[in-house]
């Protein structure tokens, strides 16, 4: 039955937010507000990313074919997010 069985996790990214030392904000000050978030919100997103990367926070249910998108995050960012962001900045 499609979508019923677990699927292997995606390959690890080349780098993750866990690679950023604590206290270092990887988003330059003009970037976080231009994404519509405060520096505090950006920090919370980074904290959540670090918790996910370290295993401190995890999904409650396993990945399945039904709950897994065929599009890797990096592909979405390159093909959808970056062009939309660049268009927004140019406007």
C-alpha positions, -999 to +999 in steps of 0.1 A: +000+000+000+016+033-010+025+056+018+022+030+045+058+021+051+087+041+065+111+057+041+148+064+047+156+099+059+170+123+032+207+126+029+223+151+053+228+187+040+262+199+032+260+222+063+234+228+090+226+254+116+242+232+142+275+241+125+271+277+136+287+284+170+262+294+198+257+331+199+267+337+163+238+350+142+243+338+106+217+362+092+231+397+089+209+423+106+193+436+073+183+400+063+161+389+092+138+420+089+136+417+051+123+381+056+096+395+078+110+384+111+126+401+141+161+393+153+144+375+182+123+354+159+153+346+137+172+335+168+143+312+178+142+296+143+180+290+146+175+275+181+149+252+168+171+241+139+199+234+163+175+213+184+164+193+153+200+188+141+212+176+176+183+152+180+170+171+211+138+177+192+124+151+169+093+142+149+067+122+168+058+100+138+082+083+114+085+095+078+064+077+053+059+078+016+026+096+023+041+123+045+073+129+026+076+154-002+096+143-033+112+177-034+144+181-013+146+213+008+176+225-012+158+221-045+128+241-031+151+269-019+170+270-052+140+268-076+113+285-056+124+305-026+155+323-040+138+335-072+108+348-052+131+364-026+152+381-054+120+393-071+108+408-038+141+425-031+142+440-066+106+454-063 
